[in-house]
């Protein structure tokens, strides 16, 4: 089919209405044999293949959904896309993956345009888009189903899948405390992600429960990328009384801390323990391999896609996390107070 051939071209060549072509495409029984033959002949002459647009004109589903995301970690997004794709592939559904910038004032209109132009049957929102008000308002106004992965606000708004970020960060901080660490640096995630605040809350809760005073000077801002991990690592390791352990809010930033420690020729993990969050493939390829929180990213995405396709009432599902112990954490070599 040429770029300009469409369902209207078929209708014109066959001498029928567009609606009649749609009926032929969808196997409608109330089309005469002569009309059906003329339409099919026109489609062959134009090398026309049934398209999403044709199905939309007939009122049928497009059998495609969109994943909308804005995340700085390629490892995280690979897992999210894989989870969505696995379910879509098994069920004959096309997946569109669309990056956006939640800081763009026009992000709501961009998402509106995506839905209008592609006629997707539903939307999956990944963090931080999952909490982006302009996007949520746009989708609500279009009355299109959507499911959110790890929302931090308006939980009753739509169906969602999530894990307990605060408890996961609490678990990791407690693990470091139990290993003997008392000065534990923490690198926050991107400020646009609600999970960043949840993980900080879990870190502080674990410290408080252990009777360790919270020190704002041991907490650094991060952006969920390697570079911010490097910057935070340099800051924390330049402190006169540096931490004996650093807990980063994702594996990318933890890898940045490891790079800084290697540049300083530190003995890891004896001189410094490093922990991450997510359990991406990066966690297993850096040295030493990262102790991290396994966030079931692919499972979260697959479950979100499954809920979206199933439809029905608003559903919320919490998936479990696990703490994965590897070689990057050990008891502190030097004495801590």
RACORGI-V154205 format. One record per helix or strand of 2 or more residues. SS is the DSSP state (hx for helix, st for strand). FROM is the first residue (numbers start at 1). TO is the last residue. Records with the same first field share a line. If there is no record, write none. Layout:
BEGIN
SS: FROM-TO ; FROM-TO
END
This chain:
BEGIN
hx: 7-14 ; 18-25 ; 33-45 ; 52-57 ; 74-90 ; 107-118 ; 129-131 ; 133-142 ; 165-178 ; 194-209 ; 216-218 ; 226-237 ; 251-263 ; 281-285 ; 297-310
st: 64-69 ; 94-99 ; 122-125 ; 146-149 ; 159-162 ; 184-187 ; 219-220 ; 245-248 ; 273-278 ; 291-294 ; 316-318 ; 322-324
END
